[in-house]
Amino acid sequence: MRSRIDWKYLLGLEIRNSGFDSSVLSEFRSRLCEIGSADKLLDLMLLRFSLATISERISELAITLLGNPRSV
């Protein structure tokens, strides 16, 4: 992350920001595993990704059936 300008932009960081040390992420993962939250976090992420996919598909179906309201 230290040299990735796109990530800095996405996170709203200054270009000169040195970012974070990779050990921070490693420590975070270790703490998640210690308290047993890694699986809970993964399950929540998978649920949100699947809901986003379902929502996308519903939107595509609606556009197919009803037409694109933005094109009017």
C-alpha positions in Angstrom: 0.0 0.0 0.0 3.0 2.3 0.5 3.6 2.8 -3.2 0.1 2.4 -4.6 -1.3 5.8 -5.5 -4.7 4.4 -6.5 -5.2 2.9 -3.0 -4.1 6.2 -1.5 -6.7 8.1 -3.6 -9.4 5.5 -2.8 -8.7 5.8 1.0 -8.4 9.6 0.8 -4.8 9.7 1.9 -2.2 12.3 0.9 0.2 11.2 -1.8 3.1 11.6 0.6 1.5 9.4 3.2 3.8 6.5 3.9 0.9 4.1 4.4 0.9 1.4 7.0 3.3 -1.3 7.7 2.3 -4.8 6.5 2.6 -6.1 10.1 -0.5 -4.2 11.0 -2.6 -6.4 8.7 -0.9 -9.5 10.0 -1.6 -8.5 13.6 -5.3 -7.8 12.7 -5.7 -11.2 11.2 -4.0 -12.8 14.2 -6.4 -11.1 16.6 -9.4 -12.1 14.5 -8.3 -15.8 14.7 -7.6 -15.6 18.4 -11.1 -14.5 19.3 -12.8 -16.7 16.7 -14.1 -13.8 14.6 -12.4 -14.7 11.3 -15.2 -17.1 10.2 -17.9 -14.6 11.3 -16.2 -11.8 9.2 -15.9 -14.1 6.2 -19.5 -15.2 6.5 -20.7 -11.5 6.7 -18.5 -10.6 3.7 -19.9 -13.5 1.6 -23.4 -12.6 2.6 -23.0 -9.0 1.5 -21.3 -10.0 -1.8 -24.1 -12.5 -2.6 -26.7 -9.8 -1.7 -25.0 -7.3 -4.0 -24.9 -9.9 -6.8 -28.6 -10.7 -6.3 -29.4 -7.0 -6.3 -27.4 -6.5 -9.5 -29.3 -9.4 -11.2 -32.7 -8.0 -10.1 -31.7 -4.6 -11.6 -30.6 -6.3 -14.9 -33.9 -8.3 -15.0 -36.0 -5.1 -14.4 -34.1 -3.3 -17.1 -34.7 -6.2 -19.5 -38.4 -6.4 -18.7 -39.2 -2.8 -18.2 -36.6 -1.0 -20.3 -33.9 1.4 -19.0 -35.6 4.4 -17.3 -32.4 6.4 -17.9 -32.7 6.1 -21.6 -36.0 8.0 -21.7 
